[in-house]
Amino acid sequence: MKEELIDKLAEILEVDQVSLNDELESFDEWDSLTALSIIALADSDYNKKLTNDLLKEFKTINDLVNFIID
């Protein structure tokens, strides 16, 4: 489940792969549209309510993954 989520995040961020330690803002594709895509992914695939304000608190891929999976 975790690996599947990481793969989906890499696809949204338009990179081949991501590391749990990667900082979200370090990606070229990190913008408001990407944030909306991640919010939609969390809701539709994992039934997690993620807001833009909450998303802004996450610094790394790991922070985001831990929220969505837990």
Secondary structure, 3 states (H helix, E strand, C coil): CHHHHHHHHHHHCCCCCCCCCCEHHHCCCCCHHHHHHHHHHHHHHHCCCCCHHHHHHCCEHHHHHHHHHC
